[in-house]
Amino acid sequence: RPRAEAPELPEGAKPELLDREIRKELRSLPHSLAAKVASHLVAAAMLLDDDPRAALAHARFAATRASRLPATREAAGIAAYRAGEYAVALVELRAARRMDGSPRHLPLIADSERGLGRPERAIEYLNDPAVAELDPAGRAELLIVASGARRDMGQPEAAVVLLREEATRPGEPRPWTARLRYAYAEALLAAGHPQEALRWFESAAAIDEDGETDADERAYELMTRDAPDDADASAPGDADHEKLPAEGEDAHADAGPADLDEDGDEQLPPDLADLLAGLGLREVPAAQRERVPEGPAAEA
């Protein structure tokens, strides 16, 4: 690993601010080196949100000085991912995983494959045996990545199926619920269901208190895009006016043919059914897909 010059530390990047568990990892280093590595890891964390490339420079420096420690490789991998350096992110995150055996960064590894234009490899991570060890947040993030990969492959309906159970699950919103609903809305939109997508963008916006997504903007775009102008509104019989489904008619009849099981529900392709089963999920029957939660009050 080539030696990198030390980037200038930002004010406040003190080694004592590093997480206690990571400081324990650094005890194997000489004291002065441990303090230097710790300071650059703190700098990387400080800069990650506002300047990921600067964060990557600090994390890379730490990794060159302590390449056998999982914490430095993990920091370099996360910073590289945030900076869009997906090939570097894969190398560093895989190295960190080999060292500590943790699968916690499987979603970032899978999304890095997607960022390199290899969505099929991203989907393969759903079959990784270590998926069972992911916490609920990690599991949700991996599903979001896999759904995006299905869209990249031109399989939007499969993207919808992957997220449907988790996104429509009733209960109190969790920290990742807004992102999950947002991804579900994107899949629905890609699959040609704009009205359903609008409802789920609105649902995501209602609970996205920290502004992690632009769900409110996406919802507004959909509402204004599909709203008729004054001339259209005064001519409901116009041929361009949206035709509503007749009573008993399937609103998604144009979504393409689907195999039905003996209960009349859509039957999944075998590969998707196997993936869902491996994740402990199931396809949600059509009769249970009606309710769209709007926020904490609606979830109570």
Backbone as numpy.savetxt, mean C-alpha at the origin, in Angstrom:
# Nx Ny Nz CAx CAy CAz Cx Cy Cz
31.95 -2.94 -0.47 31.09 -1.75 -0.47 31.99 -0.51 -0.47
31.87 0.39 -1.49 32.74 1.56 -1.56 32.46 2.51 -0.41
33.52 3.17 0.03 33.40 4.14 1.11 32.72 5.40 0.59
31.75 5.89 1.35 31.08 7.13 0.98 31.52 8.23 1.92
31.59 9.46 1.39 31.93 10.59 2.24 30.76 10.90 3.16
31.09 11.35 4.35 30.04 11.64 5.32 29.29 12.90 4.93
27.97 12.82 4.72 27.19 14.04 4.47 27.10 14.86 5.75
26.89 16.14 5.59 26.81 17.02 6.76 25.58 16.70 7.60
25.78 16.58 8.88 24.67 16.24 9.78 23.78 17.46 10.01
22.49 17.28 9.98 21.59 18.40 10.29 21.62 18.69 11.80
21.24 19.90 12.14 21.21 20.28 13.55 20.24 19.37 14.30
20.67 18.88 15.42 19.79 18.05 16.25 19.96 16.56 16.04
20.83 16.16 15.10 21.04 14.73 14.84 22.00 14.17 15.88
21.49 13.89 17.05 22.30 13.42 18.17 22.17 11.91 18.32
23.26 11.21 18.58 23.20 9.74 18.67 22.28 9.23 19.77
22.11 10.01 20.83 21.26 9.55 21.93 19.78 9.52 21.56
19.44 10.13 20.42 18.04 10.10 19.97 17.68 8.79 19.27
18.66 7.97 18.96 18.41 6.71 18.26 17.64 5.74 19.16
16.80 4.95 18.54 16.02 3.95 19.28 16.94 3.07 20.13
16.48 2.77 21.33 17.31 2.02 22.28 17.73 0.66 21.74
16.81 -0.04 21.08 17.14 -1.37 20.56 18.22 -1.30 19.48
18.18 -0.25 18.67 19.21 -0.11 17.64 20.54 0.27 18.27
20.49 1.09 19.32 21.74 1.43 20.01 22.41 0.18 20.58
21.59 -0.78 20.99 22.15 -2.04 21.47 22.90 -2.77 20.35
22.33 -2.73 19.14 23.00 -3.35 17.99 24.37 -2.74 17.76
24.47 -1.43 17.98 25.71 -0.72 17.68 26.81 -0.96 18.70
26.49 -1.63 19.80 27.49 -1.86 20.84 28.65 -2.73 20.36
28.43 -3.45 19.25 29.51 -4.29 18.72 30.58 -3.46 18.01
30.31 -2.16 17.79 31.25 -1.28 17.11 32.10 -0.52 18.13
33.27 -0.05 17.71 34.03 0.86 18.57 33.17 2.07 18.93
33.39 2.63 20.11 32.51 3.67 20.63 32.38 4.86 19.68
33.50 5.36 19.18 33.44 6.54 18.30 32.70 6.24 17.00
32.93 5.04 16.44 32.22 4.65 15.22 30.74 4.48 15.49
30.40 3.87 16.62 28.99 3.68 16.96 28.27 5.02 17.05
28.92 6.01 17.65 28.31 7.33 17.78 28.11 7.98 16.41
29.09 7.80 15.52 28.98 8.38 14.17 27.85 7.71 13.39
27.80 6.38 13.42 26.73 5.66 12.72 25.37 6.04 13.28
25.29 6.12 14.60 24.01 6.48 15.23 23.55 7.87 14.79
24.47 8.82 14.74 24.10 10.19 14.33 23.55 10.22 12.91
24.14 9.44 12.01 23.66 9.44 10.62 22.34 8.67 10.48
22.12 7.68 11.31 20.82 7.01 11.30 19.73 7.96 11.80
20.04 8.74 12.81 19.08 9.74 13.31 18.81 10.77 12.22
19.85 11.22 11.52 19.69 12.19 10.43 18.79 11.62 9.33
19.01 10.36 9.00 18.18 9.73 7.97 16.71 9.74 8.37
16.44 9.44 9.63 15.06 9.43 10.10 14.47 10.83 10.09
15.27 11.83 10.45 14.79 13.21 10.48 14.42 13.72 9.09
15.16 13.29 8.07 14.99 13.83 6.72 14.08 12.99 5.83
13.69 11.83 6.30 13.01 10.86 5.44 11.76 11.41 4.77
10.93 12.12 5.51 9.66 12.61 4.94 9.87 13.78 3.98
10.73 14.72 4.34 10.87 15.95 3.55 11.93 15.86 2.46
12.95 15.06 2.67 14.04 14.98 1.69 14.60 13.56 1.68
13.88 12.63 1.06 14.31 11.23 1.11 15.67 10.98 0.48
16.08 11.78 -0.50 17.40 11.56 -1.11 18.51 11.94 -0.13
18.29 13.00 0.62 19.27 13.36 1.65 19.29 12.29 2.74
18.10 11.77 3.08 18.02 10.69 4.06 18.80 9.48 3.57
18.68 9.19 2.28 19.39 8.04 1.71 20.90 8.23 1.81
21.38 9.45 1.61 22.83 9.70 1.71 23.33 9.38 3.12
22.56 9.78 4.14 22.97 9.50 5.52 22.88 8.00 5.82
21.81 7.36 5.35 21.64 5.93 5.62 22.72 5.11 4.90
23.06 5.52 3.68 24.11 4.81 2.96 25.46 4.94 3.67
25.71 6.14 4.19 26.96 6.33 4.91 27.01 5.40 6.12
25.90 5.33 6.87 25.86 4.44 8.03 26.07 2.99 7.61
25.46 2.61 6.47 25.58 1.23 6.01 27.00 0.90 5.55
27.72 1.87 5.00 29.10 1.60 4.59 30.01 1.42 5.79
29.65 2.05 6.91 30.49 1.96 8.10 30.12 0.78 9.00
28.92 0.26 8.82 28.48 -0.88 9.65 27.57 -1.78 8.81
28.15 -2.37 7.78 27.36 -3.11 6.79 26.81 -4.44 7.31
27.33 -4.92 8.44 26.86 -6.21 8.95 25.76 -6.08 9.99
25.26 -4.87 10.17 24.18 -4.65 11.14 22.86 -4.49 10.41
21.85 -5.26 10.77 20.56 -5.16 10.09 19.96 -3.76 10.11
20.18 -3.02 11.21 19.57 -1.69 11.33 20.06 -0.73 10.26
21.35 -0.80 9.92 21.86 0.12 8.91 21.37 -0.25 7.51
21.29 -1.55 7.23 20.81 -1.99 5.92 19.31 -1.70 5.77
18.60 -1.87 6.87 17.17 -1.56 6.86 16.95 -0.07 6.60
17.71 0.78 7.28 17.57 2.22 7.09 17.88 2.61 5.66
18.94 2.04 5.09 19.29 2.33 3.70 18.19 1.86 2.74
17.62 0.70 3.03 16.57 0.17 2.17 15.31 1.02 2.20
14.91 1.43 3.39 13.70 2.26 3.51 13.92 3.61 2.83
15.07 4.23 3.07 15.35 5.53 2.45 15.42 5.40 0.93
16.03 4.32 0.42 16.10 4.12 -1.02 14.70 3.95 -1.61
13.85 3.21 -0.92 12.47 3.03 -1.38 11.76 4.37 -1.46
11.89 5.17 -0.41 11.21 6.46 -0.39 11.77 7.41 -1.44
13.03 7.22 -1.81 13.65 8.07 -2.83 13.40 7.54 -4.24
12.71 6.43 -4.37 12.44 5.86 -5.68 13.59 5.06 -6.26
14.57 4.74 -5.43 15.71 3.92 -5.87 15.39 2.45 -5.56
14.53 1.86 -6.39 13.97 0.57 -6.05 14.97 -0.58 -6.11
15.91 -0.52 -7.03 16.92 -1.58 -7.10 17.78 -1.58 -5.84
18.17 -0.40 -5.38 18.93 -0.29 -4.14 18.09 -0.77 -2.96
16.83 -0.38 -2.95 15.94 -0.79 -1.86 15.86 -2.31 -1.76
15.76 -2.99 -2.90 15.69 -4.45 -2.88 16.94 -5.06 -2.28
18.10 -4.57 -2.70 19.36 -5.12 -2.19 19.44 -4.94 -0.68
19.15 -3.74 -0.20 19.31 -3.44 1.22 18.27 -4.14 2.08
17.02 -4.14 1.65 15.96 -4.76 2.46 16.09 -6.28 2.49
16.51 -6.85 1.38 16.75 -8.30 1.39 17.92 -8.65 2.30
18.95 -7.81 2.30 20.10 -8.05 3.18 19.66 -7.97 4.64
18.85 -6.98 4.98 18.37 -6.84 6.35 17.53 -8.05 6.76
16.73 -8.54 5.82 15.89 -9.71 6.13 16.75 -10.95 6.36
17.79 -11.12 5.55 18.68 -12.28 5.76 19.35 -12.21 7.13
19.66 -11.02 7.58 20.37 -10.86 8.84 19.49 -11.08 10.07
18.28 -10.51 10.05 17.45 -10.62 11.26 16.26 -11.56 11.12
16.02 -12.06 9.88 14.96 -13.04 9.68 13.56 -12.49 9.73
13.40 -11.17 9.84 12.06 -10.58 9.97 11.42 -10.36 8.60
10.12 -10.66 8.46 9.43 -10.42 7.19 8.74 -9.05 7.14
9.00 -8.17 8.14 8.19 -6.96 8.26 8.25 -6.04 7.04
9.32 -6.17 6.25 9.44 -5.29 5.09 9.04 -5.98 3.78
8.34 -7.09 3.86 7.85 -7.75 2.65 7.03 -6.80 1.76
6.15 -5.96 2.34 5.40 -5.03 1.47 6.31 -4.09 0.69
7.36 -3.57 1.33 8.29 -2.67 0.63 9.08 -3.42 -0.43
9.48 -4.64 -0.12 10.22 -5.45 -1.10 9.34 -5.74 -2.31
8.09 -6.12 -2.05 7.17 -6.41 -3.16 6.89 -5.15 -3.98
6.71 -4.02 -3.31 6.43 -2.79 -4.05 7.64 -2.30 -4.81
8.83 -2.61 -4.34 10.04 -2.27 -5.09 10.10 -3.07 -6.40
9.69 -4.33 -6.34 9.59 -5.13 -7.58 8.60 -4.49 -8.54
7.50 -4.03 -8.00 6.51 -3.35 -8.83 7.10 -2.06 -9.42
7.86 -1.32 -8.60 8.47 -0.09 -9.07 9.48 -0.33 -10.18
10.07 -1.52 -10.23 11.02 -1.88 -11.28 10.33 -2.49 -12.50
8.99 -2.43 -12.50 8.24 -2.94 -13.65 8.08 -4.44 -13.66
8.11 -5.07 -12.46 7.98 -6.52 -12.37 6.80 -6.87 -11.46
5.57 -6.53 -11.86 4.42 -6.77 -10.99 4.17 -8.23 -10.68
4.53 -9.11 -11.61 4.32 -10.54 -11.36 5.17 -11.02 -10.18
6.37 -10.47 -10.02 7.19 -10.83 -8.88 6.61 -10.27 -7.58
6.02 -9.09 -7.66 5.38 -8.52 -6.47 4.27 -9.42 -5.97
3.48 -9.97 -6.88 2.36 -10.83 -6.50 2.86 -12.13 -5.87
4.02 -12.60 -6.32 4.56 -13.85 -5.77 4.81 -13.76 -4.27
5.02 -12.56 -3.75 5.29 -12.43 -2.31 4.07 -12.77 -1.46
2.90 -12.81 -2.06 1.71 -13.26 -1.31 1.86 -14.72 -0.90
2.66 -15.46 -1.64 2.86 -16.89 -1.35 4.06 -17.14 -0.44
4.74 -16.09 0.00 5.89 -16.27 0.89 5.40 -16.84 2.22
6.00 -17.93 2.70 5.55 -18.53 3.96 5.57 -17.56 5.13
6.43 -16.55 5.07 6.55 -15.61 6.19 5.40 -14.61 6.25
4.52 -14.61 5.24 3.36 -13.71 5.28 2.53 -13.95 6.53
2.48 -15.21 6.98 1.70 -15.54 8.18 2.23 -14.84 9.42
3.49 -14.40 9.39 4.09 -13.73 10.54 3.86 -12.22 10.54
3.32 -11.67 9.45 3.09 -10.24 9.38 1.99 -9.81 10.35
2.14 -8.62 10.90 1.07 -8.08 11.74 -0.05 -7.58 10.82
-1.22 -7.22 11.36 -2.33 -6.79 10.51 -1.98 -5.62 9.58
-1.17 -4.68 10.07 -0.79 -3.55 9.22 0.05 -4.01 8.04
1.02 -4.89 8.28 1.86 -5.40 7.22 1.07 -6.21 6.21
0.12 -6.99 6.72 -0.73 -7.80 5.84 -1.57 -6.90 4.93
-2.12 -5.83 5.50 -2.92 -4.89 4.71 -2.06 -4.22 3.64
-0.84 -3.82 4.02 0.04 -3.16 3.06 0.43 -4.09 1.92
0.65 -5.37 2.23 1.01 -6.32 1.18 -0.16 -6.53 0.22
-1.37 -6.56 0.75 -2.54 -6.68 -0.11 -2.68 -5.47 -1.02
-2.41 -4.28 -0.48 -2.48 -3.06 -1.29 -1.48 -3.13 -2.44
-0.26 -3.58 -2.14 0.77 -3.70 -3.17 0.34 -4.72 -4.23
-0.15 -5.87 -3.78 -0.55 -6.92 -4.73 -1.71 -6.47 -5.60
-2.63 -5.72 -5.02 -3.75 -5.21 -5.80 -3.26 -4.25 -6.88
-2.31 -3.36 -6.50 -1.74 -2.47 -7.50 -1.00 -3.22 -8.59
-0.33 -4.30 -8.21 0.38 -5.11 -9.20 -0.60 -5.76 -10.18
-1.74 -6.21 -9.67 -2.76 -6.78 -10.57 -3.25 -5.72 -11.56
-3.42 -4.48 -11.09 -3.81 -3.41 -12.00 -2.72 -3.17 -13.04
-1.46 -3.20 -12.61 -0.35 -3.02 -13.55 -0.39 -4.08 -14.65
-0.86 -5.27 -14.30 -0.90 -6.38 -15.26 -2.18 -6.39 -16.09
-3.01 -5.34 -15.94 -4.26 -5.27 -16.69 -5.33 -6.20 -16.16
-5.32 -6.44 -14.84 -6.30 -7.33 -14.22 -7.04 -6.58 -13.09
-7.79 -5.52 -13.43 -8.41 -4.70 -12.39 -9.44 -5.43 -11.55
-10.19 -6.36 -12.16 -11.19 -7.09 -11.37 -10.50 -7.96 -10.31
-9.36 -8.54 -10.67 -8.60 -9.31 -9.69 -8.08 -8.40 -8.59
-7.72 -7.17 -8.95 -7.28 -6.19 -7.94 -8.40 -5.90 -6.95
-9.62 -5.81 -7.43 -10.78 -5.57 -6.56 -10.96 -6.74 -5.60
-10.89 -7.94 -6.13 -11.11 -9.14 -5.32 -10.11 -9.24 -4.17
-8.85 -8.91 -4.45 -7.81 -9.03 -3.43 -8.10 -8.15 -2.21
-8.73 -7.00 -2.42 -8.93 -6.05 -1.33 -10.32 -6.09 -0.71
-11.25 -6.75 -1.39 -12.66 -6.59 -1.01 -12.95 -6.95 0.44
-12.47 -8.10 0.91 -12.83 -8.49 2.28 -12.25 -7.55 3.31
-10.97 -7.21 3.18 -10.35 -6.33 4.16 -10.91 -4.92 4.10
-11.14 -4.41 2.90 -11.63 -3.03 2.76 -13.06 -2.86 3.23
-13.86 -3.89 3.10 -15.29 -3.78 3.48 -15.57 -4.36 4.85
-14.53 -4.75 5.57 -14.72 -5.34 6.89 -15.29 -4.29 7.85
-16.40 -4.59 8.54 -16.95 -3.63 9.49 -16.10 -3.54 10.75
-16.27 -2.48 11.49 -15.52 -2.30 12.72 -14.85 -0.94 12.79
-14.21 -0.67 13.90 -13.54 0.61 14.10 -12.37 0.74 13.12
-12.23 1.89 12.44 -11.10 2.07 11.51 -9.76 1.92 12.22
-8.83 1.26 11.54 -7.48 1.10 12.05 -6.57 2.12 11.35
-5.32 2.27 11.80 -4.45 3.28 11.17 -4.26 3.11 9.67
-4.41 1.90 9.17 -4.19 1.64 7.74 -5.50 1.58 6.95
-6.64 1.76 7.59 -7.93 1.58 6.91 -8.13 2.59 5.79
-7.73 3.84 5.99 -7.93 4.84 4.94 -7.17 4.46 3.68
-5.92 4.00 3.84 -5.13 3.59 2.68 -5.74 2.37 2.00
-6.28 1.47 2.79 -6.89 0.27 2.24 -8.14 0.62 1.42
-8.98 1.49 1.97 -10.18 1.91 1.24 -9.83 2.70 -0.02
-8.78 3.51 0.08 -8.33 4.27 -1.08 -7.89 3.33 -2.20
-7.10 2.34 -1.85 -6.63 1.37 -2.86 -7.80 0.59 -3.45
-8.79 0.27 -2.61 -9.97 -0.44 -3.09 -10.73 0.44 -4.09
-10.85 1.73 -3.78 -11.52 2.65 -4.70 -10.78 2.73 -6.03
-9.45 2.77 -5.97 -8.67 2.82 -7.20 -8.89 1.57 -8.04
-8.96 0.42 -7.38 -9.19 -0.83 -8.11 -10.58 -0.83 -8.75
-11.58 -0.36 -8.01 -12.93 -0.28 -8.56 -12.98 0.65 -9.77
-12.29 1.77 -9.66 -12.28 2.72 -10.78 -11.62 2.10 -12.00
-10.50 1.41 -11.79 -9.81 0.75 -12.91 -10.66 -0.35 -13.53
-11.53 -0.96 -12.71 -12.39 -2.04 -13.19 -13.66 -1.52 -13.85
-13.82 -0.20 -13.92 -14.97 0.37 -14.61 -16.19 0.56 -13.75
-16.00 0.77 -12.45 -17.13 0.98 -11.53 -16.96 2.34 -10.84
-17.13 3.44 -11.57 -16.84 4.77 -11.01 -17.73 5.16 -9.84
-19.00 4.76 -9.85 -19.87 5.16 -8.75 -19.49 4.46 -7.46
-19.15 3.18 -7.54 -18.66 2.48 -6.35 -17.33 3.08 -5.89
-16.47 3.40 -6.85 -15.18 4.01 -6.51 -15.38 5.33 -5.78
-16.33 6.13 -6.25 -16.61 7.41 -5.61 -17.01 7.21 -4.15
-17.86 6.23 -3.88 -18.30 5.99 -2.50 -17.12 5.60 -1.61
-16.19 4.82 -2.15 -15.07 4.37 -1.33 -14.00 5.44 -1.19
-13.83 6.31 -2.19 -12.96 7.47 -2.01 -13.52 8.36 -0.90
-14.83 8.57 -0.91 -15.46 9.38 0.13 -15.30 8.73 1.50
-15.43 7.40 1.55 -15.27 6.68 2.80 -13.85 6.80 3.33
-12.86 6.73 2.42 -11.46 6.88 2.83 -11.22 8.31 3.34
-11.75 9.29 2.61 -11.54 10.69 3.01 -12.12 10.98 4.38
-13.24 10.32 4.71 -13.93 10.59 5.97 -13.11 10.20 7.19
-12.17 9.26 7.03 -11.37 8.82 8.18 -9.89 9.15 8.04
-9.52 9.82 6.95 -8.11 10.14 6.71 -7.77 11.47 7.37
-7.70 11.46 8.69 -7.47 12.69 9.44 -6.07 13.25 9.24
-5.10 12.40 8.93 -3.72 12.86 8.77 -3.37 13.21 7.32
-4.32 13.08 6.41 -4.05 13.42 5.01 -3.06 12.51 4.34
-3.09 11.22 4.68 -2.17 10.26 4.04 -2.49 10.09 2.56
-3.74 10.26 2.19 -4.16 10.07 0.80 -4.76 11.37 0.28
-5.02 11.40 -1.03 -5.74 12.52 -1.62 -7.16 12.07 -1.97
-7.75 11.26 -1.08 -9.06 10.68 -1.35 -10.12 11.76 -1.57
-10.06 12.87 -0.81 -11.06 13.92 -0.99 -10.96 14.54 -2.38
-9.73 14.73 -2.87 -9.55 15.29 -4.21 -10.02 14.32 -5.28
-9.72 13.03 -5.09 -10.16 12.03 -6.08 -11.67 11.95 -6.13
-12.32 12.03 -4.96 -13.78 12.00 -4.92 -14.35 13.21 -5.65
-13.76 14.38 -5.40 -14.24 15.60 -6.06 -14.07 15.50 -7.58
-12.93 14.97 -8.02 -12.70 14.81 -9.45 -13.76 13.92 -10.08
-14.08 12.82 -9.40 -15.09 11.91 -9.94 -16.46 12.55 -9.99
-16.80 13.29 -8.93 -18.11 13.94 -8.90 -18.24 14.98 -10.00
-17.20 15.79 -10.21 -17.27 16.84 -11.24 -17.12 16.27 -12.63
-16.38 15.18 -12.76 -16.21 14.57 -14.08 -17.50 14.00 -14.61
-18.26 13.38 -13.69 -19.49 12.69 -14.11 -20.73 13.56 -13.99
-20.59 14.78 -13.43 -21.77 15.63 -13.27 -22.18 16.21 -14.62
-23.49 16.18 -14.97 -23.94 16.76 -16.24 -23.89 18.28 -16.18
-23.64 18.95 -17.33 -23.71 20.41 -17.34 -25.17 20.84 -17.39
-25.40 22.17 -17.39 -26.77 22.67 -17.31 -27.62 22.20 -18.48
-27.01 22.15 -19.68 -27.78 21.75 -20.85 -28.23 20.30 -20.73
-27.31 19.45 -20.23 -27.67 18.05 -20.08 -28.74 17.88 -19.02
-28.62 18.66 -17.92 -29.56 18.52 -16.82 -30.97 18.88 -17.24
-31.10 19.80 -18.24 -32.44 20.21 -18.66 -33.00 19.31 -19.73
-32.23 18.30 -20.15 -32.70 17.42 -21.22 -32.50 15.98 -20.82
-33.30 15.49 -19.83 -33.10 14.13 -19.34 -33.34 13.07 -20.38
-34.00 13.41 -21.48 -34.26 12.41 -22.51 -33.17 12.33 -23.54
-32.13 13.15 -23.38 -31.05 13.18 -24.36 -30.37 11.82 -24.46
-29.91 11.49 -25.64 -29.32 10.16 -25.87 -28.03 9.97 -25.10
-27.33 11.09 -24.75 -26.07 10.96 -24.03 -26.27 10.85 -22.53
-27.52 11.03 -22.05 -27.77 10.97 -20.61 -27.54 9.55 -20.11
-26.95 9.42 -18.93 -26.61 8.10 -18.41 -27.87 7.25 -18.23
-27.84 6.06 -18.72 -28.97 5.15 -18.61 -28.87 4.37 -17.31
-29.89 4.50 -16.46 -29.90 3.78 -15.20 -30.38 2.36 -15.44
-29.90 1.39 -14.69 -30.36 0.01 -14.88 -31.82 -0.14 -14.50
-32.52 -0.93 -15.28 -33.92 -1.20 -14.97 -34.01 -2.08 -13.73
-35.19 -2.13 -13.14 -35.37 -2.92 -11.94 -35.02 -4.38 -12.23
-34.16 -4.94 -11.39 -33.73 -6.33 -11.58 -32.56 -6.48 -12.52
-32.14 -5.37 -13.16 -31.01 -5.44 -14.08 -29.71 -5.26 -13.32
-28.68 -6.00 -13.69 -27.39 -5.92 -13.02 -26.69 -4.63 -13.40
-26.35 -3.82 -12.40 -25.70 -2.54 -12.65 -24.32 -2.72 -13.25
-23.72 -3.89 -13.07 -22.38 -4.16 -13.60 -22.41 -5.20 -14.71
-23.49 -5.21 -15.45 -23.62 -6.23 -16.50 -22.54 -6.07 -17.57
-21.98 -4.84 -17.67 -20.97 -4.61 -18.70 -19.57 -4.95 -18.22
-19.47 -5.44 -17.02 -18.14 -5.70 -16.46 -17.52 -6.99 -16.99
-18.26 -7.71 -17.83 -17.71 -8.93 -18.40 -18.34 -10.15 -17.76
-18.32 -11.28 -18.45 -18.92 -12.49 -17.91 -18.16 -13.02 -16.71
-18.85 -13.64 -15.82 -18.21 -14.24 -14.65 -18.83 -15.60 -14.40
-18.00 -16.54 -13.96 -18.52 -17.84 -13.58 -19.24 -17.71 -12.26
-20.35 -18.40 -12.10 -21.13 -18.37 -10.88 -21.08 -19.72 -10.19
-21.05 -19.67 -8.85 -21.11 -20.93 -8.12 -22.57 -21.30 -7.91
-22.81 -22.37 -7.16 -24.17 -22.87 -7.02 -25.07 -21.92 -6.24
-24.46 -20.93 -5.49 -25.26 -19.95 -4.76 -25.49 -18.69 -5.58
-24.99 -18.66 -6.81 -25.20 -17.51 -7.66 -24.16 -16.43 -7.49
-23.10 -16.65 -6.69 -22.05 -15.67 -6.51 -20.94 -15.90 -7.53
-20.16 -14.82 -7.77 -19.05 -14.95 -8.70 -18.06 -16.00 -8.22
-17.58 -16.81 -9.14 -16.60 -17.84 -8.82 -15.22 -17.34 -9.22
-14.28 -17.35 -8.28 -12.96 -16.79 -8.53 -12.12 -17.70 -9.41
-11.22 -17.10 -10.21 -10.22 -17.91 -10.90 -9.40 -18.67 -9.86
-8.94 -19.88 -10.18 -8.23 -20.70 -9.18 -7.04 -20.02 -8.54
-6.25 -19.24 -9.33 -5.06 -18.63 -8.74 -5.42 -17.61 -7.68
-6.48 -16.82 -7.94 -6.90 -15.83 -6.94 -7.51 -16.49 -5.73
-8.29 -17.53 -5.95 -8.89 -18.24 -4.82 -7.82 -18.82 -3.91
-6.75 -19.36 -4.52 -5.65 -19.93 -3.72 -4.93 -18.85 -2.93
-4.69 -17.67 -3.58 -4.00 -16.58 -2.88 -4.80 -16.10 -1.69
-6.11 -15.92 -1.88 -6.95 -15.45 -0.78 -6.97 -16.46 0.35
-7.06 -17.74 0.00 -7.08 -18.77 1.03 -5.78 -18.78 1.81
-4.66 -18.59 1.11 -3.36 -18.57 1.79 -3.21 -17.42 2.75
-3.94 -16.32 2.49 -3.88 -15.16 3.37 -4.96 -15.21 4.45
-5.71 -16.29 4.47 -6.78 -16.40 5.46 -7.99 -15.57 5.09
-8.15 -15.23 3.78 -9.26 -14.41 3.33 -10.21 -15.26 2.51
-11.34 -14.69 2.23 -12.31 -15.35 1.36 -12.97 -14.27 0.51
-13.59 -14.67 -0.59 -14.35 -13.73 -1.39 -15.65 -13.40 -0.66
-16.04 -12.13 -0.70 -17.26 -11.69 -0.04 -18.44 -11.90 -0.97
-19.48 -12.65 -0.54 -20.65 -12.84 -1.39 -21.27 -11.50 -1.78
-21.86 -11.46 -2.97 -22.41 -10.21 -3.49 -23.42 -9.58 -2.55
-24.21 -10.39 -1.86 -25.26 -9.86 -0.99 -24.70 -9.10 0.21
-23.41 -9.28 0.50 -22.80 -8.65 1.68 -21.94 -7.45 1.31
-22.02 -6.97 0.06 -21.13 -5.90 -0.38 -21.80 -4.53 -0.40
-22.99 -4.41 0.15 -23.75 -3.19 -0.02 -23.26 -2.04 0.85
-22.92 -2.32 2.10 -22.66 -1.26 3.06 -21.29 -0.65 2.86
-21.24 0.66 2.73 -19.98 1.37 2.60 -19.80 2.23 3.84
-18.89 1.87 4.76 -18.69 2.68 5.95 -18.20 4.07 5.57
-18.62 5.10 6.29 -18.23 6.47 5.98 -17.29 7.05 7.01
-17.18 6.46 8.18 -16.30 7.02 9.18 -16.50 6.34 10.51
-15.82 6.80 11.55 -15.90 6.17 12.84 -17.32 6.03 13.37
-18.16 7.05 13.11 -19.53 6.98 13.62 -20.30 5.87 12.96
-20.04 5.69 11.65 -20.76 4.65 10.92 -20.26 3.28 11.28
-19.04 3.20 11.82 -18.45 1.90 12.13 -18.86 1.39 13.49
-19.34 2.32 14.36 -19.62 1.95 15.75 -20.72 0.91 15.85
